[in-house]
Amino acid sequence: MLVRFLCSRDEQVRRCRDASDAPTISELYNAPELLSSNPDLPRSLEVFNKGTVLRPARPAGTMYSEVSRAYFEAVHAVLTRKKSAAQAADELQDQLQRMLKIPAVGANADLEQRNRVDCH
């Protein structure tokens, strides 16, 4: 009963208008009674429809907690000024590639290719 109430159109309109909660009913993103107080709703729906990814669950699979911890630690190192953003990003990318056994991408791909050539 509570879930039905919280998912109802009227309650979603109220929560969107009063607390700026995003509705789960897609037609509410163009409802005139909500657009007056939140004119960006149609743009939000457009972004959601293009396929936002909230977390790296699929690529991380069963290692999601390890991936989350690595990301958290990299961000923390930057925020506490223990590492530069570039250094933390490079190290995180290397760590995630090792953890998830994925090939190098971006700048690390060039470096990895050069290392392979130098070693042979």
C-alpha positions as protocol buffer text, in pm:
chain_id: "A"
residue {
  index: 1
  type: MET
  ca { x: 0 y: 0 z: 0 }
}
residue {
  index: 2
  type: LEU
  ca { x: 280 y: 243 z: 87 }
}
residue {
  index: 3
  type: VAL
  ca { x: 470 y: 161 z: -233 }
}
residue {
  index: 4
  type: ARG
  ca { x: 157 y: 214 z: -440 }
}
residue {
  index: 5
  type: PHE
  ca { x: 108 y: 554 z: -276 }
}
residue {
  index: 6
  type: LEU
  ca { x: 471 y: 660 z: -324 }
}
residue {
  index: 7
  type: CYS
  ca { x: 459 y: 556 z: -690 }
}
residue {
  index: 8
  type: SER
  ca { x: 131 y: 730 z: -761 }
}
residue {
  index: 9
  type: ARG
  ca { x: 119 y: 1016 z: -1008 }
}
residue {
  index: 10
  type: ASP
  ca { x: -6 y: 1266 z: -749 }
}
residue {
  index: 11
  type: GLU
  ca { x: 267 y: 1181 z: -499 }
}
residue {
  index: 12
  type: GLN
  ca { x: 539 y: 1195 z: -761 }
}
residue {
  index: 13
  type: VAL
  ca { x: 413 y: 1535 z: -876 }
}
residue {
  index: 14
  type: ARG
  ca { x: 417 y: 1657 z: -515 }
}
residue {
  index: 15
  type: ARG
  ca { x: 768 y: 1525 z: -447 }
}
residue {
  index: 16
  type: CYS
  ca { x: 902 y: 1664 z: -775 }
}
residue {
  index: 17
  type: ARG
  ca { x: 748 y: 2006 z: -713 }
}
residue {
  index: 18
  type: ASP
  ca { x: 832 y: 2030 z: -341 }
}
residue {
  index: 19
  type: ALA
  ca { x: 1162 y: 1842 z: -315 }
}
residue {
  index: 20
  type: SER
  ca { x: 1286 y: 1830 z: -677 }
}
residue {
  index: 21
  type: ASP
  ca { x: 1280 y: 1450 z: -671 }
}
residue {
  index: 22
  type: ALA
  ca { x: 1299 y: 1302 z: -1019 }
}
residue {
  index: 23
  type: PRO
  ca { x: 975 y: 1124 z: -1107 }
}
residue {
  index: 24
  type: THR
  ca { x: 972 y: 763 z: -1223 }
}
residue {
  index: 25
  type: ILE
  ca { x: 676 y: 825 z: -1453 }
}
residue {
  index: 26
  type: SER
  ca { x: 826 y: 949 z: -1780 }
}
residue {
  index: 27
  type: GLU
  ca { x: 526 y: 1158 z: -1889 }
}
residue {
  index: 28
  type: LEU
  ca { x: 572 y: 1377 z: -1578 }
}
residue {
  index: 29
  type: TYR
  ca { x: 892 y: 1515 z: -1729 }
}
residue {
  index: 30
  type: ASN
  ca { x: 671 y: 1720 z: -1964 }
}
residue {
  index: 31
  type: ALA
  ca { x: 385 y: 1791 z: -1723 }
}
residue {
  index: 32
  type: PRO
  ca { x: 297 y: 2163 z: -1724 }
}
residue {
  index: 33
  type: GLU
  ca { x: 242 y: 2167 z: -1347 }
}
residue {
  index: 34
  type: LEU
  ca { x: 604 y: 2058 z: -1296 }
}
residue {
  index: 35
  type: LEU
  ca { x: 773 y: 2252 z: -1576 }
}
residue {
  index: 36
  type: SER
  ca { x: 688 y: 2584 z: -1414 }
}
residue {
  index: 37
  type: SER
  ca { x: 896 y: 2498 z: -1107 }
}
residue {
  index: 38
  type: ASN
  ca { x: 1152 y: 2276 z: -1280 }
}
residue {
  index: 39
  type: PRO
  ca { x: 1203 y: 2374 z: -1647 }
}
residue {
  index: 40
  type: ASP
  ca { x: 1503 y: 2138 z: -1686 }
}
residue {
  index: 41
  type: LEU
  ca { x: 1295 y: 1821 z: -1651 }
}
residue {
  index: 42
  type: PRO
  ca { x: 1277 y: 1745 z: -2026 }
}
residue {
  index: 43
  type: ARG
  ca { x: 1657 y: 1771 z: -2050 }
}
residue {
  index: 44
  type: SER
  ca { x: 1693 y: 1532 z: -1755 }
}
residue {
  index: 45
  type: LEU
  ca { x: 1474 y: 1277 z: -1928 }
}
residue {
  index: 46
  type: GLU
  ca { x: 1678 y: 1313 z: -2245 }
}
residue {
  index: 47
  type: VAL
  ca { x: 1999 y: 1243 z: -2051 }
}
residue {
  index: 48
  type: PHE
  ca { x: 1847 y: 939 z: -1879 }
}
residue {
  index: 49
  type: ASN
  ca { x: 1715 y: 802 z: -2207 }
}
residue {
  index: 50
  type: LYS
  ca { x: 2059 y: 818 z: -2364 }
}
residue {
  index: 51
  type: GLY
  ca { x: 2176 y: 554 z: -2121 }
}
residue {
  index: 52
  type: THR
  ca { x: 2341 y: 688 z: -1811 }
}
residue {
  index: 53
  type: VAL
  ca { x: 2553 y: 447 z: -1615 }
}
residue {
  index: 54
  type: LEU
  ca { x: 2538 y: 494 z: -1242 }
}
residue {
  index: 55
  type: ARG
  ca { x: 2819 y: 260 z: -1150 }
}
residue {
  index: 56
  type: PRO
  ca { x: 3061 y: 26 z: -1321 }
}
residue {
  index: 57
  type: ALA
  ca { x: 2873 y: -287 z: -1215 }
}
residue {
  index: 58
  type: ARG
  ca { x: 2887 y: -474 z: -1546 }
}
residue {
  index: 59
  type: PRO
  ca { x: 3259 y: -429 z: -1619 }
}
residue {
  index: 60
  type: ALA
  ca { x: 3354 y: -480 z: -1254 }
}
residue {
  index: 61
  type: GLY
  ca { x: 3133 y: -782 z: -1203 }
}
residue {
  index: 62
  type: THR
  ca { x: 3218 y: -962 z: -881 }
}
residue {
  index: 63
  type: MET
  ca { x: 3505 y: -719 z: -818 }
}
residue {
  index: 64
  type: TYR
  ca { x: 3273 y: -420 z: -775 }
}
residue {
  index: 65
  type: SER
  ca { x: 3375 y: -356 z: -413 }
}
residue {
  index: 66
  type: GLU
  ca { x: 3746 y: -364 z: -504 }
}
residue {
  index: 67
  type: VAL
  ca { x: 3687 y: -129 z: -799 }
}
residue {
  index: 68
  type: SER
  ca { x: 3487 y: 108 z: -577 }
}
residue {
  index: 69
  type: ARG
  ca { x: 3760 y: 108 z: -312 }
}
residue {
  index: 70
  type: ALA
  ca { x: 4032 y: 180 z: -570 }
}
residue {
  index: 71
  type: TYR
  ca { x: 3829 y: 470 z: -709 }
}
residue {
  index: 72
  type: PHE
  ca { x: 3756 y: 606 z: -360 }
}
residue {
  index: 73
  type: GLU
  ca { x: 4122 y: 588 z: -261 }
}
residue {
  index: 74
  type: ALA
  ca { x: 4232 y: 768 z: -578 }
}
residue {
  index: 75
  type: VAL
  ca { x: 3981 y: 1049 z: -524 }
}
residue {
  index: 76
  type: HIS
  ca { x: 4079 y: 1073 z: -158 }
}
residue {
  index: 77
  type: ALA
  ca { x: 4448 y: 1102 z: -250 }
}
residue {
  index: 78
  type: VAL
  ca { x: 4369 y: 1394 z: -479 }
}
residue {
  index: 79
  type: LEU
  ca { x: 4140 y: 1570 z: -231 }
}
residue {
  index: 80
  type: THR
  ca { x: 4398 y: 1538 z: 47 }
}
residue {
  index: 81
  type: ARG
  ca { x: 4670 y: 1658 z: -193 }
}
residue {
  index: 82
  type: LYS
  ca { x: 4877 y: 1343 z: -157 }
}
residue {
  index: 83
  type: LYS
  ca { x: 4872 y: 1300 z: -537 }
}
residue {
  index: 84
  type: SER
  ca { x: 4798 y: 1515 z: -836 }
}
residue {
  index: 85
  type: ALA
  ca { x: 4480 y: 1439 z: -1027 }
}
residue {
  index: 86
  type: ALA
  ca { x: 4684 y: 1321 z: -1326 }
}
residue {
  index: 87
  type: GLN
  ca { x: 4899 y: 1092 z: -1114 }
}
residue {
  index: 88
  type: ALA
  ca { x: 4600 y: 945 z: -929 }
}
residue {
  index: 89
  type: ALA
  ca { x: 4412 y: 890 z: -1257 }
}
residue {
  index: 90
  type: ASP
  ca { x: 4709 y: 718 z: -1420 }
}
residue {
  index: 91
  type: GLU
  ca { x: 4765 y: 493 z: -1120 }
}
residue {
  index: 92
  type: LEU
  ca { x: 4394 y: 415 z: -1092 }
}
residue {
  index: 93
  type: GLN
  ca { x: 4379 y: 324 z: -1460 }
}
residue {
  index: 94
  type: ASP
  ca { x: 4677 y: 90 z: -1422 }
}
residue {
  index: 95
  type: GLN
  ca { x: 4528 y: -65 z: -1109 }
}
residue {
  index: 96
  type: LEU
  ca { x: 4188 y: -121 z: -1270 }
}
residue {
  index: 97
  type: GLN
  ca { x: 4345 y: -272 z: -1580 }
}
residue {
  index: 98
  type: ARG
  ca { x: 4535 y: -521 z: -1363 }
}
residue {
  index: 99
  type: MET
  ca { x: 4232 y: -596 z: -1146 }
}
residue {
  index: 100
  type: LEU
  ca { x: 3989 y: -640 z: -1433 }
}
residue {
  index: 101
  type: LYS
  ca { x: 4245 y: -783 z: -1678 }
}
residue {
  index: 102
  type: ILE
  ca { x: 4154 y: -538 z: -1951 }
}
residue {
  index: 103
  type: PRO
  ca { x: 4390 y: -405 z: -2219 }
}
residue {
  index: 104
  type: ALA
  ca { x: 4551 y: -64 z: -2182 }
}
residue {
  index: 105
  type: VAL
  ca { x: 4365 y: 232 z: -2328 }
}
residue {
  index: 106
  type: GLY
  ca { x: 4444 y: 596 z: -2390 }
}
residue {
  index: 107
  type: ALA
  ca { x: 4782 y: 731 z: -2290 }
}
residue {
  index: 108
  type: ASN
  ca { x: 4875 y: 409 z: -2112 }
}
residue {
  index: 109
  type: ALA
  ca { x: 4831 y: 210 z: -2434 }
}
residue {
  index: 110
  type: ASP
  ca { x: 5113 y: 405 z: -2599 }
}
residue {
  index: 111
  type: LEU
  ca { x: 5340 y: 358 z: -2300 }
}
residue {
  index: 112
  type: GLU
  ca { x: 5260 y: -11 z: -2277 }
}
residue {
  index: 113
  type: GLN
  ca { x: 5330 y: -55 z: -2650 }
}
residue {
  index: 114
  type: ARG
  ca { x: 5668 y: 122 z: -2618 }
}
residue {
  index: 115
  type: ASN
  ca { x: 5760 y: -96 z: -2320 }
}
residue {
  index: 116
  type: ARG
  ca { x: 5681 y: -410 z: -2520 }
}
residue {
  index: 117
  type: VAL
  ca { x: 5902 y: -291 z: -2806 }
}
residue {
  index: 118
  type: ASP
  ca { x: 6187 y: -198 z: -2569 }
}
residue {
  index: 119
  type: CYS
  ca { x: 6174 y: -538 z: -2399 }
}
residue {
  index: 120
  type: HIS
  ca { x: 6204 y: -737 z: -2724 }
}
